[in-house]
Amino acid sequence: MTSPARTDDLQVLLDAQYGLATQSQLEGYGYPRSRVRHFVDAGQWTVVLRGVYSLTSGPLTRPMILMAALLYGGGSALLSHWTAGEEWRMVRLDESQPVHITVPYGESAKSQAPTRIRPPAGGDKPVPLVGAVRHPGVVVHRSRAHAHLAVDGLFPRTSKAVTAIDLAVGASSARAARLSLVSSVTNAGIRLIDIRQCLDVREPRRYRKALDDAVAVLADGVQSVLEYHYAIDVEQAHGLPTARRQGPVKVDGRTLFEDVDYSDTGVPLIVRLDGRATHSMREVAFRDRRRDNAAELADRPRLVYGFEEVGDDPCGVAREVETVLVREGWRRERLNLCAGCESVRPPTTDEGAGPPRPSVRA
């Protein structure tokens, strides 16, 4: 029988772990495996994951799902990859997905499939939602650099920089990896020095060049996915000059910043990139109007694009930007067509005219 003191200690543990405990923890408080099984069979406790129990029969909350995965992984387990991205607000929460954890290399924990609600032994007590998912399961990753990954807390997780790289490495292509890293860094406010250190300390298993390219673009001043698409798909793909990013401008005594400024090429063109999410705020909209007026008073040409134009028609955006640049005095050194331009380019005199006609002698 469990003593009152040990019962109080167990209560403290359960309060700290959202009502969850492992088999080894329960044994330390006088609950051998047979006694735990008795409570499970009676429907008073539930099996959440292999060796992890909830001392209640109610549904699991999100904190309980995360805590169960960490308890399952052992004392060194960290939330990582997609799950850490959810906790850092880098990706959208999807509670149907398994919980990703990282443990030190050599640990015995294995990935576990989702667990489902089962009726108590004997089946004499009705249980709702039998067969529904109780816990979405666990995906276990291992790392030799585990000591360099962690951020402590109630739910230990990989650092922002490590998480951003893990998400990028898990992408389906090199291009998707670049976009993932740019998105994570700009949305979560991660320092580039932290990303560089992580890439050096923990060599990614793939996409290293793509990730280095993303870091280079970010170091050049790109601060959003929209700005990245503009720099790569509009400027680089079409041979336009590289603009200055986030160039400072004085408006009403305040220092504001232009997204894209071609002044360094000798052309005072400004390109504004409107991502809507930030520009929908009243204060930001007012700031942008003041920037527009300041540019007009300074006789500076400007163009404005959003995701629709840059994402759906980068070739058209490039042509418009080039038109203004040339009009204002920029001279292109050579014609540069991207794959999209090539697909819609009209045939030249020597293209599409069929075989040459036979000559006719007089």
Secondary structure, DSSP 8 states (H G I E B T S, - for coil): ---HHHHHHHHHHHHHTTTEEEHHHHHHTT--HHHHHHHHHTTSSEEEETTEEESS-S---HHHHHHHHHHHH-TT-EE-HHHHHHHTTSS---TTS-EEEEEETT-----B--EE----TTS-S--TTTTSEEE--EEEEEETTGGGTEE-SSS-EE-HHHHHHHHHHTSSSHHHHHHHHHHHHHHHT--HHHHHHHHHHS--SS-HHHHHHHHHHHHTT--SHHHHHIIIIIIIHHT----EEEEEEEETTEEEEEEEE-GGGT---EEEEE-STTTTSHHHHHHHHHHHHHHHHTT--EEEEEHHHHHH-HHHHHHHHHHHHHHTT---SS----HHHHHH----TTSSS-S-------
